[in-house]
Amino acid sequence: MSGALLGRVKLFPLLIVFALVALGMRGVSLYTGYDLMVASAQEQKPAADTPQNDEESGPEAETKLASAVPPPVLGLSSTEEMQLITQLKQRREHLEQRERALDLQQQLLASTEKRINDKIVQLQDLEVKIKEHLRLFEDAEKKQLDAIVAVYEKMKPKDAAPRFEALALQTQVDLVTRMKPSKVAALMENMTPSKASILTTELATQVLPPSFDEIQDGGR
């Protein structure tokens, strides 16, 4: 029994040595693993922890991010895009051509309107001149007829009748309508019955046109 106890006493220091060695190796392993974990954590640290990224995390960073986003694509092929551009160009040229045509038409209308207005002014001037000439003609005709009437009224009816019958029928009517009724009656008494009858019929059926003064007075 004492021999067995002695053997256990001799083994005890060896066990202690083995235990110390094992603990030392475990500590080295733990230390090395800790260093590796720290290094890995530093390498995998997010960029947002740096001060530079903190400065760019505000509105300016959002603006840069938005500007970096490419514009939306319409999804058209190059051929379809060229066709669309061609159609838009043709449409624009058509509108421009139509606008030029409308401008030209407007210019033509303005020119035509000006010519019409100028023509109206010319016609108005011509109307004034014609009216003035008509007035002068009527005045001259009236003076001439009044002078002839005065001559026939001063003549004796028997002397005036043959000369009066030689005049044109319309001239007879023009003179008779300006003579006094008593002078007309005396004149027709000395005319041949057929001539007097013709003159009477003409006076009854003929409607005298209104004079220029009567036309003007009626239009007022």
Buried (B, 14 or more C-beta within 10 A) or exposed (E): EEEEEEEEEEEEEEEEEEEEEEEEEEEEEEEEEEEEEEEEEEEEEEEEEEEEEEEEEEEEEEEEEEEEEEEEEEEEEEEEEEEEEEEEEEEEEEEEEEEEEEEEEEEEEEEEEEEEEEEEEEEEEEEEEEEEEEBEEEEEEEEEBEEBBEEBBEBEBEEBBEEBBEBEEEEBBBBBEBBEEEBBEBBBEBBEEEBBEBBEEBBEEEEEEEBBEEEEEEEE
